[in-house]
């Protein structure tokens, strides 16, 4: 890798980390567009994609929300990174589809990921709590599933903010007996707990507790639950409101202490529910992450109108700064509201169809 790349990447990373540490981006447009220029120079597949949409060094957009967003599904089609992917610090993979294809997000080094994810977790989940937590994980253990970005993020959080962590998801099985024992030990020790898991993992846990007992596991004061996503096509589903009410009863914590995280393998930064338990819940981004919604033609929609979400994440310096998702949502004052995943969506919100996209990035 040439010295020009190292110098430019290092300078950008240092600037992004400073913004994360200060929780303030001086000029979002300027930094986002400089990251885009960097990616046009060093991320060849993304540069070809941008050129197909009319964006080059000679025809740069004027603002952050005009940066061409690459569809998240494109991470299945090409190595979308500014560096040699064989030198990646970590390679995170999306969940498989019926075709078995998985998107891959190549992470150049730990610095940006650790800075962004830990700062976001501290602000979104801990919210200035001055204590150590015990982490009970209903998410993939990175020791066994190193390609899980969620598992890696929670491992970092537990190491930074916890006294110890237990992992209870092995494949599709939950180690419920171990979870119950460790939850009881935390209550006995008086250590507040953070339980992290998907909606389906929580539903499976609650069903098992209801069938075999104990039906309640009261947790110490200050404990929190972090819910990390929906049911993703599972046949057994309940409403999120019902799930949170059931979790509140089972663990003896208020529903306001149950916080949903919204993230993606293709992003290094995350959204978290705003404090409180009003419905619908508004999710808040850190200052280095911004979003907007688009219609089926990729046209930006006004606040309050539901469309497919596009995220611009400054921490994505070594991949693609702008990501087009298949998640439906609306931008509202202070954040976004999610409305689920678009049925049957793969690639959308841009002027190229799927075949044109594959040609542009291959």
C-alpha positions as CSV (number, residue, x, y, z in Angstrom):
1,X,0.0,0.0,0.0
2,X,1.5,3.3,-1.0
3,X,2.6,6.1,1.4
4,X,0.0,8.5,-0.1
5,X,-2.8,6.3,0.9
6,X,-1.5,5.7,4.4
7,X,-1.0,9.4,5.0
8,X,-4.4,10.4,3.7
9,X,-6.2,7.5,5.5
10,X,-4.4,8.2,8.8
11,X,-5.2,11.9,8.7
12,X,-8.9,11.3,8.0
13,X,-9.1,8.6,10.7
14,X,-7.6,11.0,13.2
15,X,-10.0,13.7,12.3
16,X,-13.0,11.3,12.5
17,X,-11.8,9.9,15.9
18,X,-11.5,13.5,17.3
19,X,-15.1,14.2,16.2
20,X,-16.3,11.1,17.9
21,X,-14.5,11.8,21.1
22,X,-15.9,15.4,21.1
23,X,-19.3,14.2,20.0
24,X,-19.3,17.0,17.5
25,X,-18.6,17.3,13.8
26,X,-17.5,20.8,12.9
27,X,-18.6,20.6,9.2
28,X,-20.4,17.4,8.3
29,X,-20.6,18.3,4.6
30,X,-16.9,19.0,4.3
31,X,-15.8,15.9,6.1
32,X,-18.3,13.6,4.3
33,X,-17.2,14.9,0.9
34,X,-13.5,14.6,1.7
35,X,-14.2,10.9,2.7
36,X,-16.1,10.5,-0.6
37,X,-13.1,11.9,-2.5
38,X,-10.8,9.5,-0.7
39,X,-13.1,6.6,-1.6
40,X,-13.2,7.6,-5.3
41,X,-9.4,7.4,-5.3
42,X,-9.0,4.1,-3.5
43,X,-12.2,2.2,-3.6
44,X,-12.3,1.2,-7.2
45,X,-15.7,-0.7,-7.3
46,X,-17.4,2.1,-5.5
47,X,-15.8,4.7,-7.8
48,X,-17.1,2.9,-10.9
49,X,-20.5,2.8,-9.3
50,X,-20.4,6.5,-8.6
51,X,-19.2,7.3,-12.1
52,X,-22.2,5.3,-13.5
53,X,-24.4,7.7,-11.5
54,X,-22.5,10.8,-12.8
55,X,-20.3,11.5,-9.7
56,X,-16.6,11.8,-10.4
57,X,-13.8,14.1,-9.1
58,X,-14.9,16.6,-11.7
59,X,-18.6,16.3,-10.8
60,X,-18.7,16.1,-7.0
61,X,-21.9,16.6,-5.0
62,X,-22.4,19.7,-3.0
63,X,-23.8,18.2,0.2
64,X,-23.6,15.0,2.2
65,X,-27.1,13.9,1.2
66,X,-26.1,13.9,-2.5
67,X,-23.3,11.3,-2.1
68,X,-24.3,8.2,-4.1
69,X,-25.4,5.6,-1.6
70,X,-24.4,2.1,-2.5
71,X,-27.1,-0.5,-1.9
72,X,-26.3,-2.7,1.1
73,X,-26.8,-5.8,-1.1
74,X,-23.8,-4.6,-3.2
75,X,-21.5,-5.9,-0.3
76,X,-22.4,-9.3,-1.6
77,X,-21.1,-8.4,-5.1
78,X,-17.7,-6.9,-4.5
79,X,-15.0,-6.0,-2.0
80,X,-16.1,-2.5,-1.3
81,X,-13.1,-1.2,0.6
82,X,-10.2,1.3,0.1
83,X,-7.5,-1.2,1.0
84,X,-6.4,-4.8,0.2
85,X,-9.2,-6.9,1.7
86,X,-6.8,-9.7,2.5
87,X,-5.2,-7.3,5.0
88,X,-8.5,-6.6,6.9
89,X,-8.4,-6.4,10.6
90,X,-11.9,-8.0,10.7
91,X,-14.3,-9.2,8.1
92,X,-17.9,-8.9,9.2
93,X,-20.6,-10.9,7.3
94,X,-24.3,-10.3,6.9
95,X,-26.9,-13.0,7.6
96,X,-27.3,-15.4,4.8
97,X,-30.3,-15.4,2.4
98,X,-32.1,-18.3,0.7
99,X,-29.4,-18.2,-1.9
100,X,-26.7,-18.4,0.7
101,X,-25.1,-15.1,-0.4
102,X,-23.5,-13.1,2.4
103,X,-22.4,-9.5,2.3
104,X,-18.9,-8.8,3.6
105,X,-17.7,-5.6,5.2
106,X,-13.9,-5.4,5.4
107,X,-12.6,-3.4,8.4
108,X,-9.2,-2.0,7.9
109,X,-8.2,-1.6,11.6
110,X,-9.8,-1.5,15.1
111,X,-9.5,2.3,15.7
112,X,-12.6,3.7,14.0
113,X,-14.8,0.7,14.9
114,X,-13.8,0.8,18.5
115,X,-14.2,4.6,18.8
116,X,-17.6,4.7,17.1
117,X,-19.2,1.7,18.6
118,X,-18.0,2.3,22.2
119,X,-18.9,6.0,22.1
120,X,-22.3,5.1,20.7
121,X,-22.9,2.4,23.3
122,X,-21.9,4.6,26.1
123,X,-24.2,7.4,25.1
124,X,-27.1,5.2,23.9
125,X,-27.2,2.4,26.5
126,X,-25.2,3.5,29.6
127,X,-26.4,7.1,29.5
128,X,-23.8,8.4,32.0
129,X,-24.3,5.5,34.4
130,X,-21.3,5.5,36.7
131,X,-21.0,1.8,37.4
132,X,-19.8,-1.5,36.0
133,X,-22.4,-3.9,34.6
134,X,-22.5,-7.6,34.2
135,X,-23.2,-8.5,30.6
136,X,-25.5,-11.5,29.7
137,X,-25.3,-12.0,26.0
138,X,-28.0,-13.5,23.8
139,X,-26.0,-12.7,20.7
140,X,-23.3,-14.6,18.8
141,X,-20.0,-15.2,20.8
142,X,-17.2,-13.7,18.7
143,X,-15.0,-16.5,19.9
144,X,-17.1,-18.9,17.9
145,X,-18.6,-16.5,15.3
146,X,-15.9,-14.0,14.5
147,X,-17.8,-12.7,11.5
148,X,-20.6,-11.3,13.7
149,X,-20.3,-7.5,14.0
150,X,-22.8,-7.5,16.8
151,X,-20.9,-10.1,18.8
152,X,-17.7,-8.2,18.4
153,X,-19.3,-4.9,19.4
154,X,-20.8,-6.4,22.5
155,X,-17.5,-8.1,23.4
156,X,-15.8,-4.6,23.2
157,X,-18.6,-3.1,25.4
158,X,-18.3,-5.8,28.0
159,X,-14.5,-5.5,28.2
160,X,-14.8,-1.7,28.5
161,X,-17.8,-1.3,30.7
162,X,-18.4,-4.7,32.4
163,X,-17.1,-6.7,35.3
164,X,-17.6,-10.0,33.4
165,X,-19.7,-11.4,30.5
166,X,-21.6,-14.6,29.8
167,X,-22.5,-15.9,26.4
168,X,-25.6,-18.1,26.0
169,X,-26.3,-18.3,22.3
170,X,-24.7,-21.3,20.6
171,X,-25.8,-21.7,17.1
172,X,-29.6,-21.6,17.2
173,X,-29.7,-22.9,20.8
174,X,-30.0,-20.8,24.0
175,X,-28.2,-22.1,27.2
176,X,-31.2,-21.1,29.4
177,X,-30.1,-22.9,32.5
178,X,-26.7,-21.2,32.5
179,X,-28.4,-17.8,31.8
180,X,-30.8,-18.3,34.8
181,X,-28.0,-19.2,37.1
182,X,-25.8,-16.2,36.0
183,X,-28.8,-13.8,36.3
184,X,-29.4,-15.1,39.8
185,X,-25.7,-14.7,40.7
186,X,-25.8,-11.1,39.5
187,X,-28.8,-10.4,41.6
188,X,-27.1,-12.0,44.6
189,X,-24.0,-9.9,44.0
190,X,-26.1,-6.7,43.5
191,X,-24.4,-6.0,40.2
192,X,-26.7,-4.3,37.6
193,X,-27.0,-6.3,34.4
194,X,-27.1,-5.5,30.7
195,X,-28.8,-8.2,28.7
196,X,-28.2,-7.9,24.9
197,X,-30.2,-10.0,22.4
198,X,-32.3,-10.1,19.3
199,X,-36.1,-9.9,19.6
200,X,-36.4,-13.6,18.6
201,X,-33.8,-14.6,21.2
202,X,-35.7,-12.8,23.9
203,X,-39.0,-14.4,22.8
204,X,-37.4,-17.8,22.9
205,X,-36.0,-17.1,26.4
206,X,-39.4,-15.9,27.6
207,X,-41.2,-18.9,26.2
208,X,-38.7,-21.3,27.9
209,X,-39.0,-19.5,31.2
210,X,-42.8,-19.6,31.0
211,X,-42.8,-23.3,30.2
212,X,-40.2,-24.5,32.6
213,X,-39.7,-21.7,35.1
214,X,-38.7,-19.5,36.8
215,X,-41.2,-17.1,35.3
216,X,-39.5,-14.1,36.9
217,X,-35.8,-13.2,37.4
218,X,-35.7,-9.9,39.2
219,X,-32.5,-8.0,38.3
220,X,-30.7,-5.4,40.4
221,X,-31.7,-1.8,40.2
222,X,-30.1,0.0,37.2
223,X,-30.2,-3.1,35.0
224,X,-30.9,-2.6,31.2
225,X,-32.0,-4.7,28.2
226,X,-30.6,-4.0,24.8
227,X,-32.8,-5.3,22.0
228,X,-30.8,-5.6,18.8
229,X,-33.3,-6.3,16.0
230,X,-36.5,-7.9,14.9
231,X,-37.6,-11.4,14.1
232,X,-36.3,-11.5,10.5
233,X,-38.9,-13.8,9.0
234,X,-39.3,-16.1,12.0
235,X,-42.7,-17.7,12.2
236,X,-43.2,-16.9,15.9
237,X,-43.6,-13.2,16.4
238,X,-45.3,-10.8,18.8
239,X,-45.5,-7.0,18.8
240,X,-42.5,-5.1,20.2
241,X,-44.8,-3.4,22.8
242,X,-45.9,-6.8,24.0
243,X,-42.3,-8.1,24.0
244,X,-41.1,-5.2,26.1
245,X,-44.0,-5.5,28.5
246,X,-43.2,-9.2,29.0
247,X,-39.5,-8.5,29.5
248,X,-40.3,-5.8,32.0
249,X,-42.4,-8.3,34.0
250,X,-39.9,-11.1,33.8
251,X,-36.9,-9.1,34.9
252,X,-38.5,-6.5,37.1
253,X,-37.2,-3.4,35.2
254,X,-39.2,-0.5,33.6
255,X,-39.9,-0.6,29.9
256,X,-37.9,2.7,29.7
257,X,-34.8,0.6,30.6
258,X,-35.4,-1.6,27.5
259,X,-33.5,0.1,24.7
260,X,-33.5,-0.9,21.0
261,X,-30.3,-0.6,19.0
262,X,-30.4,-0.3,15.3
263,X,-27.3,-1.1,13.3
264,X,-26.1,-2.9,10.2
265,X,-23.1,-5.0,9.3
266,X,-22.4,-2.4,6.6
267,X,-22.1,0.4,9.1
268,X,-19.7,1.1,11.9
269,X,-22.1,3.3,13.8
270,X,-25.5,2.6,15.5
271,X,-28.8,4.2,16.4
272,X,-30.3,3.8,19.9
273,X,-33.8,4.6,21.3
274,X,-34.2,8.1,22.7
275,X,-34.6,8.1,26.5
276,X,-38.1,7.2,27.6
277,X,-40.7,4.7,26.5
278,X,-43.0,6.8,24.3
279,X,-44.4,5.1,21.2
280,X,-43.4,5.1,18.5
281,X,-39.9,5.1,19.7
282,X,-37.5,7.6,18.1
283,X,-34.0,6.4,17.4
284,X,-31.1,8.8,17.8
285,X,-27.9,8.9,15.8
286,X,-24.5,10.0,17.1
287,X,-23.2,13.3,15.5
288,X,-21.1,11.4,12.9
289,X,-24.1,9.5,11.5
290,X,-26.9,11.1,9.4
291,X,-29.8,9.6,7.5
292,X,-32.6,10.4,5.1
293,X,-35.4,8.5,3.4
294,X,-35.9,8.0,-0.3
295,X,-38.7,6.9,-2.6
296,X,-38.6,4.0,-5.1
297,X,-36.7,6.2,-7.5
298,X,-34.1,7.3,-5.0
299,X,-35.5,10.8,-4.6
300,X,-35.0,12.3,-1.1
301,X,-38.2,12.5,0.9
302,X,-39.2,15.3,3.3
303,X,-39.2,14.7,7.0
304,X,-42.0,12.5,8.3
305,X,-42.5,10.6,5.0
306,X,-41.8,6.9,5.0
307,X,-39.3,5.5,2.6
308,X,-36.1,3.4,2.3
309,X,-33.4,4.7,4.7
310,X,-30.0,5.9,3.5
311,X,-27.3,6.3,6.1
312,X,-24.1,8.4,5.8
313,X,-21.6,7.2,8.4
314,X,-18.3,9.1,8.7
315,X,-16.8,6.1,10.5
316,X,-17.1,4.1,7.2
317,X,-14.0,5.8,5.9
318,X,-12.4,2.5,4.6
319,X,-15.5,1.2,2.8
320,X,-18.5,3.3,1.6
321,X,-19.6,6.4,3.4
322,X,-23.2,6.2,2.1
323,X,-25.4,3.1,2.4
324,X,-28.8,2.5,0.8
325,X,-30.8,0.1,3.0
326,X,-33.9,-2.0,2.6
327,X,-35.2,-0.7,5.9
328,X,-38.3,1.5,5.9
329,X,-38.3,4.5,8.1
330,X,-39.0,8.3,8.4
331,X,-36.8,11.1,9.5
332,X,-38.4,13.0,12.4
333,X,-37.3,15.7,14.7
334,X,-34.3,14.4,16.7
335,X,-33.9,11.1,14.8
336,X,-35.7,8.4,12.8
337,X,-38.6,6.0,13.3
338,X,-38.3,2.5,11.9
339,X,-41.2,0.7,10.1
340,X,-39.6,-2.6,9.3
341,X,-38.0,-4.1,6.3
342,X,-39.3,-3.7,2.7
343,X,-40.9,-6.9,1.5
344,X,-38.9,-8.5,-1.3
345,X,-36.4,-5.7,-1.5
346,X,-32.9,-6.4,-2.7
347,X,-31.5,-3.4,-4.6
348,X,-33.5,-0.2,-4.8
349,X,-33.5,3.5,-4.6
350,X,-31.0,4.2,-7.4
351,X,-31.3,4.7,-11.2
352,X,-29.5,1.4,-11.9
353,X,-31.2,-1.9,-11.8
354,X,-29.6,-5.0,-10.2
355,X,-27.8,-6.1,-13.4
356,X,-26.4,-2.7,-14.1
357,X,-25.2,-2.4,-10.5
358,X,-23.4,-5.7,-10.7
359,X,-21.8,-4.6,-13.9
360,X,-20.7,-1.3,-12.4
361,X,-19.0,-2.7,-9.4
362,X,-17.6,-5.9,-10.8
